[in-house]
């Protein structure tokens, strides 16, 4: 089961939210090193300007985490466990490549740990990807593409390994009757210039070329195994474009957990709440209710309430979202 085919680039509607007001909110020292919707870092690194380093609305963060906690509680009451996979901020992970004099505020640096603590308190399974990513931030192989918003397949595989460990420790799943995906040895591939390059003025784009990366792709199923649909899996990955097959998160998770894993994803501008509700309304969910939903989200979207203007026409009141969620799972 898969979601819609989305572009590797961030949707125009997400960038349009910045506007003149958004650019004006960027500190002057950083605005001088910003082109289009990208912050120009050191050694060829680009960062999205919405991956903020200097400010956060702590009240809205608390409200967002409360909604996320209620989500986990509603799913749990319907017999579905939740693993909350929060992809770390690229800017925080690779702060050494940010422009000179860029400061990461104490509130921003505490954001990830706050989210982990609150979601665990609500009963969700939450791997600490921030600690895992920061420990590998100086490796030669990057966990994020230098010129793209997304994690690399190596970053996705690390996230999958940490998620599988956290799920195993939680002991919420029965033994699987079928094995997970087998992965091929790592191969080197090339990705064209990243989505952040497309956000630069045309004259600056030529300075950024394609990027090489490594990926372990699934071994093609043969025989009877090829006829078994992953809709029968009792673990579902849902999320944004970080979850798409291009980066291999769901394949790596299936391999690490040694059980089938289904996939449903949409581009990030739909918003996590719309994506979750869309999955719960899908035929795949109706055919096979999972025992575990692995929900991939992005740290830099915190805070991000269901009412956030960032989700455009998919914004919804908190009460309506929670009511729709209860209705969808029969809670």
Buried (B, 14 or more C-beta within 10 A) or exposed (E): BBBEEBEBBBBEEBBEBBEEEBEEEBBEEBEEBBBBBBBBBEEEBBBBBBBBBBEBEEEBBEBBBBBBBBBBBBBBEBEBBBBBBBBBBBBBBBBEBBBEEBEBEEBBBBBBEBBBEBBBEBBBBBBBBBEBBBEBBEEEEBBBBBBBBBBBBBBBBBBBBBBBBBBEEBEBBEEBEEEBBBBEEBEEEEBEBBBBBBBBEEEBBEEBEEBEBBBBBBEEEEEEEEEEEBBEBBBBBBBBBBBBEBBBBBBBBBBBBBBBBBBBBBBBBBBBBBBBBBBBEBEBBEEBBBBBBBBBBBBBBBBBBBBBEBBBEBBBEBEEBBEBBBEBBEB
